[in-house]
Amino acid sequence: MTPAIVTPEQWQQIHQALIWFWAFLACVVAFAANMLVAYAIIPSLVSTRDLPAKINAIRPILFALAAVFFLAALYAFVNIVNGIQVLYEIWPRRWI
């Protein structure tokens, strides 16, 4: 199966899809970090009294921030799926 010649417009679409991919990756890492800190690290450190109990007030902010990153990751994922449609123009057959 020989791919078609890639036009400059298709390269631009591939470029945009890759940008959305890296944005998706960054959002997933930020979501996971916020959830880890808010759901596991802070409660553990507060229960062992390594952190003062008033630090628990930060947890809702971290959960809200995690929700924002989750929604941003969903948005980036949808844009990735839409952006990789150009690959079907380059390789018209999906199965060998």
C-alpha positions in Angstrom: 0.0 0.0 0.0 1.6 3.2 -1.1 0.6 6.4 0.6 -0.6 9.4 -1.4 1.5 12.5 -1.8 1.2 14.7 1.3 0.1 18.3 0.4 1.1 21.4 2.5 -2.5 21.6 3.8 -2.3 18.0 5.0 1.0 18.8 6.7 -0.7 21.7 8.5 -3.5 19.4 9.7 -0.9 16.8 10.9 0.9 19.7 12.7 -2.4 20.8 14.4 -3.2 17.2 15.4 0.3 16.8 17.0 -0.2 20.1 18.9 -3.5 18.8 20.3 -1.8 15.5 21.2 0.8 17.3 23.3 -1.9 19.5 24.9 -3.8 16.3 25.7 -0.8 14.8 27.3 -0.1 17.9 29.4 -3.7 18.0 30.6 -3.7 14.3 31.5 -0.5 14.7 33.5 -1.8 17.9 35.2 -5.2 16.1 36.0 -3.4 13.1 37.5 -1.0 15.3 39.6 -3.9 17.3 41.1 -5.9 14.2 41.9 -2.9 12.5 43.4 -2.1 15.5 45.6 -5.7 16.2 46.6 -6.9 12.6 47.0 -3.8 10.8 48.4 -0.9 12.9 49.5 -2.6 15.6 51.5 -4.9 13.3 53.5 -2.0 11.0 54.2 0.2 13.8 55.4 -2.6 15.3 57.5 -3.5 12.0 59.1 0.2 11.5 60.1 0.3 15.1 61.3 3.2 16.0 59.0 1.0 18.8 57.7 -1.4 20.9 59.7 -5.2 20.1 59.3 -5.9 23.5 57.8 -4.2 22.3 54.6 -7.3 20.2 53.9 -8.9 23.5 52.8 -6.8 23.3 49.7 -8.2 20.0 48.5 -11.5 21.4 47.0 -9.4 23.8 45.0 -7.2 21.0 43.7 -10.3 18.9 42.8 -11.8 21.8 40.9 -8.5 22.3 39.1 -8.4 18.6 38.3 -11.9 18.9 36.8 -10.8 21.8 34.6 -7.8 19.8 33.3 -10.1 16.8 32.8 -12.5 18.8 30.6 -9.5 20.3 28.8 -8.2 16.8 28.1 -11.5 15.8 26.7 -11.6 18.8 24.4 -8.1 18.1 23.2 -8.9 14.4 22.6 -11.9 15.4 20.5 -9.6 17.7 18.5 -7.1 14.9 18.1 -9.7 12.5 16.7 -10.9 15.2 14.3 -7.4 16.1 13.3 -6.2 12.6 12.5 -8.9 12.2 9.8 -6.3 13.6 7.4 -4.5 10.2 7.7 -7.3 8.6 5.8 -6.6 11.0 2.9 -3.0 10.0 2.9 -3.6 6.2 3.4 -7.1 5.6 1.9 -7.3 2.0 2.9 -7.8 1.3 6.6 -7.1 -2.4 6.4 -4.3 -4.1 4.4 
